[in-house]
Amino acid sequence: MTDRPVRVRIAPSPTGEPHVGTAYIALFNYLFAKKNGGEFILRIEDTDATRSTPEFEKKVLDALKWCGLTWSEGPDIGGPYGPYRQSDRKDTYLPFVEKIVSNGHGFRCFCTPERLAEMREAQRAAGKPPKYDGRCLTLSAEEVTTRMSAGEPTVVRMKIPTEGSCKFTDGVYGDVDIPWDAVDMQVLLKADGMPTYHMANVVDDHLMKITHVARGEEWLSSVPKHILIYQYLGLEPPVFMHLSLMRNHDKSKLSKRKNPTSISYYTALGYLPEALMNFLGLFFIQIAEGEELLSMDELAAKFDPENLSKAGAIFDVQKLDWLNGRWIREKLSEEEFAGRVLAWAMNNDRLKEGLKLSQSRITKLGELPDLAGFLLKSDLGLDASAFAKVKSTPEELVEIFNTVQPDLEKILEWNVETIEAELRAIADRMGKKLKVVVAPLFVAMSGSSRSLPLFDSMAILGRSVVRQRLKLAAHVAAGMAGSGK
């Protein structure tokens, strides 16, 4: 372990809805900093310019703040080692890349995406793991200069030892030994001049004086690359700690394809942030039965990074529900409960926007629950009878839901206009009238064929809730098709 003042970080990529896995890793780092009197830092890793958006960055910051996490340095508050957004640090990385190349530890690669795709396909066909074959490794300096002068696109790759293995000690897994022949010649600098995650990660952690890197176990296989980069640059690596992934009950990786994973989903359904952090924090501590209800300070007091489990952290929604119910009943006063309910209903202007859409559609206030109540419901109780007034066959319903779900995921900015444009485009691609596509979506969103305007409703509900409701509707439709209804 290092004897430097503890500095840890969470470094999410703003490429989608913030995942509960991000909160899980962030909480560990936050508790580790509190336990060791250290600093917890937020850094935005947006080197993927095609998928990173300001909207998703804001969602990341909002979600982590909602979780009750605070950081001493970050893109929103600054700090002594900024900027804290990788896209603002582009010029920082080039000298480090050039040092690796000039010292003979990196090389220019001119292979086209098409050539690399063919190479990987051939390797898979031969039963080999896909990795760079070293074609550009032996190019002469003269040829490299000539091709670069001609404007040929190029990336920088790192060299990998041809013999032996990388040995290191992980804070969770202990001694690890990974053969060098299992490590790819990683791209360090992309053709657009931006570093890859691996290069930027190492440089930023060094410049920000990060002492401990705690992240998910899926990054364990990348440690040899990172250690090699540190060695090539003559720098001291941090202490690595790789946490077990959160998993479903069947031990499969927690993913949005199977279960709701967005923090915004749990916010929308009315989970308390204290309960979610309590639930996630239990993965990092040892407690006796009856001690489950813990505040952030109590989690920090019991936190023991030396005694972490390598077994998968099971994301048990029933346990989360149980904890959330206990927090509502046992930790909130009547006044606090009322305040939480109002804040939840007004989150993202949900109630305000719903009332605005409802005003011209009712004759008395008592009609509001039936018309707009779906905006606040956690479960619509959807079944086959809900689709009775929809003219499409069950098979057509399955086709519509299975087409709409993945296509809506492509929307970068989630609003009424983008949702309408995408659904119109979907109808065109499917060769169906728009009303045929949207009719079952009314039911999927509201549980009824009569509700508020669809596009507005989907915008208010939010991407993560829409995703889950479409998934449940598709499940109902598949059951209808299977039973011949």
MILOKE-80309 format. One record per residue: x, y, z of N, C-alpha, C, O in turn; residue in three letters. Coordinates in steps of 0.1 Angstrom, whole numbers, plus 5000, padded with zeros to 4 digits. Example, Ala and Ser with C-alpha at 12.3 -4.5 7.8 and 13.67 -1.06 7.14 Angstrom:
% residues 2
513249435078512349555078513249675078514249675085ALA;512849785071513749895071512950005079513450115080SER;
END
This chain:
% residues 485
500849885000500050005000500950135000502050135006MET;500450234994501250354993501150435006500250425013THR;502250515008502250595020501850745017501950835025ASP;501550775004501150905000499650935005498950845008ARG;499351065007497951095011496951035001497151044989PRO;495950965006495050894997494250984988493551084993VAL;494250954975493451024965492850924956493550844949ARG;491450914956490750824947489850894938489551014940VAL;489350824928488550894918487450804912487650684913ARG;486350864907485450794899485550864886485550984885ILE;485550784875485750844862484850784852485150714843ALA;483550824853482550774843482650834829483150944828PRO;482050764820482050814806480550864804479650784806SER;480350984799478951034796478450984783478151064774PRO;478250854782477750794769476450724770476050654761THR;475650754781474350684783473850724797474450794805GLY;472650664800472050684813473050634824473550524823GLU;473250714835474150664845473650534851472450524855PRO;474550444852474250304856474450284871475250354877HIS;473650194878473850174892475250124895475750134906VAL;475850054885477250014887478150124889479150114896GLY;477850244883478650364885478550414899479550444906THR;477350404905477050444919477750344928478350384938ALA;477750224924478450114932479950134934480450134945TYR;480550164922482050194922482350324929483250344937ILE;481450424926481650554932481550554947482350614955ALA;480550474952480350464967481650394973482050444984LEU;482150294967483350234973484450334974485150344985PHE;484750414963485750514964485550614974486450664981ASN;484250664975483850764985484150714999484650785007TYR;483650595002483850535015485350515018485850535029LEU;486150475008487550455010488250585013489150585022PHE;487850695007488450825010488050865024488950915031ALA;486850845028486350885041487150805052487550855062LYS;487250675049487950585059489450625061489950615072LYS;490050675050491450705051491750855051492950895050ASN;490750935054491051075054491551135042492351235042GLY;491151075030491651115017490651205009489651255015GLY;490951214996490151304987489451214977490051114972GLU;488251244974487451174964487251274952486651384954PHE;487651224940487651314929486751264918486651144916ILE;486051354911485251314899485951364886486251484885LEU;486151274877486751304864485851244853485351134854ARG;485551324843484751284832485551234820486451304815ILE;485451104817486251044806485451044793484750944791GLU;485551144786484751164773485651154761485451234751ASP;486551064760487451054748486650994737487051004725THR;485550924740484650874729483750984724482651004729ASP;484251074715483551194711482251164703481351244703ALA;482151044698480951014690479750974699478550994695THR;479950934711478950894720478750984733477750984739ARG;479751064736479751144748478951274745479151334734SER;477951304754477151424751477051504764477151454775THR;476951644763476751724775475451684783475451694796PRO;474451634776473251584783473551474793473151474804GLU;474351374788474651264796475651294807475551244818PHE;476551394804477451444815476651504826476851474838GLU;475651584823474851644833474051534841473951544853LYS;473551434834472851324841473851254850473351214861LYS;475051234847476051164856476151244868476051194879VAL;476451374867476651464879475351464887475451454900LEU;474251484881472951484888472651354896472251364907ASP;472951244889472751114895473651094907473151044918ALA;474851124906475851104917475451194929475651154941LEU;475051314926474651414936473351364943473251364955LYS;472451304935471251254941471551134951470851114961TRP;472551064947473050954956473550994969473750914978CYS;473851124970474451174983475951184983476551204993GLY;476551164971478051164970478551304967477951374959LEU;479551344974480151474971481651454968482251354973THR;482251534960483651524956484351664959483751764959TRP;485651654961486451774965486951834952487351954953SER;487051764941487451814928486651754917486251644918GLU;486351834907485551784896485351884885485652004887GLY;484651854874484451944863483452054867483552164861PRO;482652034877481652134881482252234892481752344893ASP;483252194899483852274910485252304908485852384916ILE;485952244898487352274896488252204906487852114913GLY;489452254907490452194916491852214911492052264900GLY;492852174919494252214916494852124904495952164899PRO;494152024900494751934890493851924877493851824870TYR;493052034875492152034864492852054851494052074850GLY;492052064840490652034839490251894842491051804841PRO;489051874846488551734850487651674840486851584843TYR;487851714827487051654816488151624806488851714801ARG;488251504801489351464793489351534779490451564774GLN;488151574774488151644761488851784763489251844753SER;488851834775489551964777491051944780491752044782ASP;491451824780492951794783493651734771494751684772ARG;493051754759493651684747495051714745495851614742LYS;495551834747496951864745497851814756499151814754ASP;497251764767498051714778498751574774499851554779THR;498151494766498551354764499651334754500451244755TYR;499651424744500651404732502051394737502751304732LEU;502551474746503951464750504251324756505351264755PRO;503351264763503551134769503551024759504350934760PHE;502651044749502650944738503950954730504550854726VAL;504451074727505651094720506851034727507750984721GLU;506851044741507950994749507950844747509050784746LYS;506750774747506750634745507250594732508050494731ILE;506850664721507350634708508850654706509550574701VAL;509350774711510750804710511650714717512850694713SER;511150654728511950554736511850414730512350324736ASN;511150404719511050274713510050174718510050054716GLY;509050234727508050144733506750154726505750084730HIS;506650234715505450254708505750264693506850284689GLY;504750244684504950254670503750304663502650294668PHE;503950364651502850404643502250294635502950204629ARG;500950294634500150184627499250254617498450344620CYS;499350204605498550264594497450164589496850194579PHE;497250054596496249964592494850024592494450094601CYS;494050004581492750064580491749984588492049864591THR;490650044591489549964599489149834591488849734597PRO;489149844578488749734570489749614571489349504573GLU;491049654571492049554572492049484586492249364587ARG;491849574596491749514610490549424612490649324619LEU;489449464606488249374607488449244600488049134606ALA;489149244588489449114581490349034590490248914591GLU;491349094596492349024604491648954616491948844619MET;490749034623490148974634489148854630489048754637ARG;488548874619487648774614488448644611487948534615GLU;489548654605490348544602490848474615490948354615ALA;491248554625491748494637490548424644490848314650GLN;489348474644488248404651487948274643487748174649ARG;488048284630487748164622488848054625488547934624ALA;490048094629491047994632491047954647491947884652ALA;490048014654489947974668490848044677491148004688GLY;491348164672492348244680491648374686490748424679LYS;492148414697491548544702491948664693493148664689PRO;491048754690491448864681492348964687492049014698PRO;493548984681494449084686495349134675495449064664LYS;495949254676496749304665497949214662498549164671TYR;498149194648499149094644500549154642501449084638ASP;500649284644502049344644502549384630503749404628GLY;501649394620502049424606502949554606503949554598ARG;502549654613503249784612504449794622505049904622CYS;504649694629505649694640507049714634507949774641LEU;507249664622508649664617508849774606509849774599THR;507949864604508049974594509350054597509550084609LEU;510050094587511250174589510850324593509650364589SER;511750394599511450534602511150614590510350704590ALA;511850584579511650654566510250634561509650724556GLU;509850504561508450474556507450544564506450594559GLU;507550544577506650604586506550754583505450814582VAL;507650824581507750964578507050994565506251084564THR;507350914555506750934542505250914542504551004536THR;504750814548503350794549502550894557501450934553ARG;503250944568502551054575502551184568501651254568MET;503651214561503751334552502751334541502251444537SER;502351214537501351204526499951214532498951214524ALA;499851234545498551254551497751124554496551124556GLY;498451014554497850884556497350874571498250894580GLU;496150834574495650824588496550724596496850614591PRO;496850764608497750674616497350684631496850784635THR;497550574638497350564652498750524658499650484651VAL;498850544671500050494678499650374687498650384694VAL;500350264686500150144694501350124703502450174701ARG;501050054714502150024724502749884721502049794716MET;504049874723504649744721504449664734504349714745LYS;504349534732504149434743505249334743505749284733ILE;505849304755506849194756506349074750505249034750PRO;507348994743506948874736507148754745506648644742THR;507748764757507848654766507548684780507548804784GLU;507248584788506948604802505548654805504648634797GLY;505348714817504048754821504148884830505248914835SER;502948944832502849064840502449014854501348954855CYS;503149034864502848994878502549124886503349214886LYS;501449124893501149234902500249194913499649084913PHE;500049274923499249244934498049334934498149464935THR;496849274934495649354934495049364948495249264956ASP;494449474951493949494965492849404969492549384981GLY;492149334959491049244962491549104958491249014966VAL;492049084947492348954941493748894946494048784944TYR;494548984952495848934956496848934945496849014936GLY;497748824945498748814934498048764921497348664921ASP;498348834911497848804897498948794888499948864888VAL;498848694878499848674868499148654855498448564853ASP;499448754846498748744832499848734822500748824821ILE;499848634813500848624803500848734793499748784790PRO;502048784789502048894779501448854766500948944759TRP;501448724762500848694749499348694749498748684739ASP;498748724761497348744761496948894761495848934761ALA;497948984759497749124760497949184745498949154739VAL;497049264741497049324728497949444727498249514737ASP;498449474715499149594712498249714712497849754701MET;497849764723496749864725497049994717498250044717GLN;496050044711496150184705496150284716495350274726VAL;497150374716497350474726496750604722496150684730LEU;496950634709496550764703495750734690496250674681LEU;494550784690493650764678494050854667494750954669LYS;493450824655493750904643493351044644493851134638ALA;492351074653491851214655492651294665492351404668ASP;493751224670494551294680494151284694494851334703GLY;493051214696492551194710493151064715493350964708MET;493551054728494050934734492950834736491750874737PRO;493250704737492350604740492150614756492850674763THR;491150534760490850534775492150494782492450554793TYR;492850394777494050344785495150444787495650454798HIS;495450514776496450614777496050734786496750774795MET;494850784783494350904791494250864806494450944814ALA;493750744808493550704822494850704830494850754841ASN;495850654824497150644831497750794833498150824844VAL;497750874823498251004824497451094834498051154842VAL;496151084833495351164842495551114857495651194866ASP;495550984859495750934873497150984878497251014890ASP;498150984870499451034874499451184877499851224888HIS;498951264868498951404870497951444881498251554888LEU;496951374884496051404895496451334908495751344918MET;497551274908498151214920497251114926497151104939LYS;496551034918495650924923496550814929497450764923ILE;496250774941497050674948496450534947497150434947THR;495050524946494350394945493350404934492550494934HIS;493350304926492350294915491450174918491850054917VAL;490250204922489250104925488150104914487550204912ALA;487949994907487049984896486549844895486949754903ARG;485649814885485049684883486049584878487049614872GLY;485749454881486749344878486849324863487849264859GLU;486049384855486149374840487449444835487849414824GLU;488049534844489249604840490449524845491649574842TRP;490349414851491549344857492449304845493649314847LEU;491949264834492749214823493549334816494449304809SER;493049454819493749574813494949624822495749704817SER;495049564834496149614843497549604836498349694838VAL;497849484829499149474823499449594814500549644813PRO;498449634806498649744797499049874805499949954801LYS;498249894815498450014823499750014830500450114831HIS;500149904836501449894843502549914833503549984836ILE;502449864821503449884811503550034807504650084805LEU;502450104806502450244802503150324813504050404811ILE;502850284826503550354837505050324836505850414838TYR;505450204833506850174832507550244821508650294822GLN;506850244809507450314797507650464800508550524794TYR;506850524809506950664812507750694825507950804828LEU;508250584831509050594843508250644855508850724863GLY;506950604856506150654867505750544876505750434873LEU;505350584888504950494898503450464897502650554897GLU;503050334895501550304893500850314907501550304917PRO;499550334906498750334919498550194924498950094917PRO;497850184935497450054940496150014933495250104932VAL;496049904927494849864919493949774928494449684935PHE;492649804928491649724935490449694925489849794920MET;490149574922489149534913487949474920488049364926HIS;486849544920485649494927484749404919484649414906LEU;484149304925483349214919482149284912481649374918SER;481749234900480649304893479349274900479149164907LEU;478449364899477049334903476449244893476549264881MET;475649144898475149044890473649024893473149054904ARG;472948964883471548914885471548784894472648734897ASN;470348744898470348624906470848504899471448404906HIS;470848494885471348384878472848394876473448324868ASP;473448494882474948524882475348584869476548614866LYS;474348614860474748694848475048834851474548884861SER;475748904842476149044844474949134844474049114835LYS;474849224854473749314854473749404842474749474840LEU;472649404834472649484822471249524819470249464824SER;471149634812469749694809468949604800467749624800LYS;469549504794468749414786467949324794466849274790ARG;468349294807467649204815466849284826465649244829LYS;467449384832466849454843467049604842468049644836ASN;466249674849466549824850467849854857468049804868PRO;468749924850470049954856470350104858471350134864THR;469450184852469750334853469350384866468350354872SER;470250474872469950534884468650614883467850624892ILE;468450674871467250754869465950674870464850724874SER;466050544867464850454868464450444883463250454887TYR;465450424892465150404906464750544912463950544922TYR;465250654907464750784911463250804908462450844916THR;462950764895461550784890460550704898459450744900ALA;460950584902460050494909459850524924459050464930LEU;460650624929460450664942461350594953460950584964GLY;462450544948463450484958464150604964464450704958TYR;464450594977465250694984466650674981467150564981LEU;467450784979468850774977469550704989470550624987PRO;469150735001469750675013469550525012470450455017GLU;468450475008468150335007469050264997469550154999ALA;469150334985469950274974471450264979472150164976LEU;471950374985473350374990473550265001474550205002MET;472550255010472550155020472650015014473449935019ASN;471849995004471849864997473149834991473749724992PHE;473749924984475049904977476149894987477149824985LEU;476049974998477149975008477249845015478349815020GLY;476149765016476249635023477149535016477649445022LEU;477449565003478449474996479849495001480749404999PHE;480149605008481449635012481749615027482849645032PHE;480749565035480949555049480549425054479749355047ILE;480949395066480449275073479549315085479949385093GLN;478349265085477349295096476649175100476649075094ILE;476049185112475249085118473749105113473449215110ALA;472949005114471549015110470949115120471149115132GLU;470149205114469449305122470149445121469649545127GLY;471349445115472149565114472149635100472949715097GLU;471149595092471149625078470949775075471449825066GLU;470149845083469749985081470850075085471050095097LEU;471550125075472750205078472850335070472550335058LEU;473150445077473350575070474750575063475550475065SER;475050675056476350685049477450685059478550625058MET;477350765070478350775081478550635087479650595091ASP;477450565089477550435095478250335086478950245090GLU;477950345073478650265063480150285063480950195063LEU;480550415064481950455064482650395077483750355076ALA;481950395088482550345100482750195100483750155105ALA;481950125093482049975092482849935080483149815078LYS;483150025071483849995058485149925061485949985068PHE;485449815054486649745056487249695042486849585038ASP;488049775036488549735022489449615022489749565012PRO;489949575034490849465035490049325036490649225035GLU;488749335036487949215038486749215028485649195032ASN;487149235015486149235005485949094999486849014998LEU;484649074994484348944988484648944973484449044966SER;485148834968485448814954484148764947484048764935LYS;483148714955481948664949481148784943481248894948ALA;480348754933479548854927478548924936477948854944GLY;478449054935477449124943476149114936475849164926ALA;475249044943473949014937472949134939472649174950ILE;472449184928471549304928470149244930469449214921PHE;469749234943468449174947467449284949467449354959ASP;466549304939465649414939464649394951464249494957VAL;464349274955463449254967464149304979463449364988GLN;465449284981466149334993466149484992466049555003LYS;466349544980466349694979464949744983464849844990LEU;463849674978462549724982462349714997461749805003ASP;462849615003462649595018463449705025462849765034TRP;464649735021465349845027464749975025464650065034LEU;464250005012463550125009462350145018462050255023ASN;461550045020460350045028460750085042460050155049GLY;461850025047462250045061462650195063462350255073ARG;463450245053463850385053462650475054462550575061TRP;461650445045460350535045459650525059459250635064ILE;459550405064458750395077459550435089458950495098ARG;460850405089461650415102462550545102462950585113GLU;462850595091463850705091463250845088463950945090LYS;462050845082461450975079460351015088459550935092LEU;460351145092459251195100458051215090458251205078SER;456851245096455751265087455951385078455651385066GLU;456651495084456851615075457951575065457751625053GLU;458951505068459951465058459351375048459751395036GLU;458451285051457851195042457051275032457151255019PHE;456251375037455451455028456351535018456051545006ALA;457451585024458351665015459051575005459151624993GLY;459351455008459951364998458951324987459351324976ARG;457751304991456751274981456551384971456451364959VAL;456451504976456251624967457451644958457351664946LEU;458651624964459951644956459951534945460451564934ALA;459651414949459651304939458651324928458951304916TRP;457451374931456451394921456851514911456551514899ALA;457551604917457951724909459351704902459751784894MET;459951584904461251564898461251574883460351514877ASN;462151644877462151674863460851734858460451714846ASN;460151804866458851874863457851774858456951804850ASP;457951644863457051544859455551574862454751574852ARG;455251614874453851644877453351774870452251784865LEU;454251874870453952004864453551984849452552034844LYS;454451914842454251884828452951794826452251824816GLU;452751704834451551614833450351694835449351674828GLY;450251784845449151874847448851964835447751984832LEU;449952014830449752104818449152034806448252094800LYS;449451904804448851824793447451784797446651764788LEU;447151774810445851724814444751834814443551804813SER;445151954816444152064818443052074808441852094811GLN;443452054795442452064784441651934782440851924772SER;441951834790441351704787440451654798439951534797ARG;440151734808439351684819438251784821438351904817ILE;437151734827436051824831435951844846435351944851THR;436551754853436651774868437951714873438551624867LYS;438451764884439751724889439851584893440951524892LEU;438751524896438751384900439051284889439351174891GLY;439151344876439551254865441051244863441551164856GLU;441751334871443151334869443851204872444751164864LEU;443551134883444251004886444150904874445150844871PRO;442950894868442850794857443550844844444150754837ASP;443650974842444251024830445751034831446450994822LEU;446251084842447651114843448451034854449651044855ALA;447650944861448250874872449450784867450350744875GLY;449450744854450450654849451850714850452850644850PHE;451950854850453250924851453950894864455150904865LEU;453150854875453750834888453750694892454350664903LEU;453150604884453050464888454350394887455150414877LYS;454650304896455850214895455550094887456350034881SER;454250044887453849924880452449944874451449974881ASP;452349934861451049954854450149824855448949834852LEU;450749714860449949594860449449544846448349504845GLY;450249564837449949534823449649394820450449304824LEU;448549364813448249224809447649224795447449334789ASP;447249114790446749104776445449184774445249234763ALA;444649194784443349264783443649414780442749484774SER;444749464784445049614781445149644766444949754762ALA;445449534758445649554744444349524736444349504724PHE;443249504743441949464736441549554725440949504715ALA;441749684727441249784717442349814706442049884697LYS;443449744707444549764697444249664686444149544688VAL;444149714673443849624662444949534657444649444650LYS;446149564661447249474656447149334662446649324674SER;447649244655447749104660448849094671449749174671THR;448848994679449948974689451248964682452249024687PRO;451348904671452648894663453049034659454249064659GLU;452149114654452449254650452949334662453849414661GLU;452349314674452749384686454149344690454949434693LEU;454449214689455849174692456849244683457849294687VAL;456449244670457349304660457549454663458649504662GLU;456449524666456549664669457449694681458349774681ILE;457149624692457949644704459449604703460349684707PHE;459649494696461049454694461849544684463049544684ASN;461149624676461749724667461949854674462949914673THR;460949894681460950024688462050034699462750134700VAL;462049924707463049934718464449964715464950064720GLN;465149894706466549924702466650054695467650124696PRO;465650084686465750214678465650334687466350434685ASP;464850334698464850444707466150464714466450574719LEU;466850354716468150364723469150454716470150504722GLU;468950474703469850544694469750704696470550774692LYS;468650744703468350884704469350944714469450894726ILE;470151044710471051104720470451204729470651194741LEU;469651294724468951394732467451344733466751344723GLU;466951324745465651264748464651384750464651444761TRP;463851414740462851514741461651484732461751384724ASN;460651564732459451534724459751524710459251434702VAL;460551624705460851634690461651514686461351454675GLU;462651474693463451354689462751224690462851134681THR;461851214700461051094701460051084689459950974683ILE;459351194686458451184675459151154662458651074654GLU;460251224660461051204647461451054646461350994635ALA;461950994657462350854656461250764654461350664646GLU;460050784660458950694659458350704645457950604639LEU;458350824639457950844625458850764616458450704606ARG;460150774618461150704610461050554611461150484602ALA;460750504624460450364626459350314618459350214611ILE;458250394618457050354611457350344596456850254589ALA;458150444591458450434576459350314573459050244563ASP;460250284582461150164580460350034580460649944573ARG;459350034589458549914590457449904579456749804578MET;457250014572456250014562454850014568453949964562GLY;454650084579453350084586452950234588453850324588LYS;451650254589451150394593451650424607451650334615LYS;451850554610452350594623451350544634451750504644LEU;450050564631449050524641449050384645448650344656LYS;449450294635449550154638450750124648450550044657VAL;451850204647452950184656452650244669453050184679VAL;452050364670451950434683450750374691450750394703VAL;449750314685448650264693449050174704448650194715ALA;449850064701450249984713451250054722451350014734PRO;451850154717452750234726452050314737452450324748LEU;450850364733449950424743449650334755449750374766PHE;449350204751449050104762450350074770450250064782VAL;451450064763452650024770453150134780453650104790ALA;452850264776453250374785452250394796452750424807MET;450950384793449950434803449050324808448450344818SER;449050204801448150094806446850114800445950034803GLY;446650214791445250244786445450294772446450344768SER;444350274764444350334750444050474750444150544740SER;443550534761443250674763444150734773444050694785ARG;445050824769445950884779446351024773445751074764SER;447351074779447951204775448751174762449051064758LEU;449051284754449751264741451051184743451751194753PRO;451251084734452250984736453651044736454451014745LEU;454051124726455351174726455751254738456851244744PHE;454751334743455051414755455151324767456051344776ASP;454351224768454351134779455651054780456251044791SER;456151014769457450944768458551034773459550994780MET;458551164768459551254772459551284788460551284794ALA;458351294793458151314808458651194816459351204826ILE;458251074811458550954818460050934819460650884829LEU;460750964808462250954808462650824801461850724801GLY;463850824796464350714788464350584796463950484790ARG;464750584808464950454815463550394819463450274818SER;462550474822461250414825460550374812459950264812VAL;460750444801460150404788460750274784460050184779VAL;462050254786462750134782462150014790461849914784ARG;461950024803461349914811459949894807459549774807GLN;459149994805457749964801457649904787456749814785ARG;458449934778458449864765458849724767458349634760LEU;459849694775460249564778459149474784458949364779LYS;458449534793457349454799456149434789455549334789LEU;455949544781454849524771455249424761454349344757ALA;456549414757456949314748456749174753456449084746ALA;457049164767456849034773455348994773455048874770HIS;454449084776453049054775452649014761451948914759VAL;453149094751452749064737453248924733452548854726ALA;454448894737455048754734454148644740453948544734ALA;453648674752452848574758451548554751450948444750GLY;450948664746449748664738449948584725449148504721MET;451148614718451448544706451548394708451148314700ALA;452248364719452448224722451248144726451148024723GLY;450248214732448948144736447948154725446848094726SER;448248224714447348234703446148334705445148334698GLY;446348424715445248524718445248634707444448724707LYS;
END
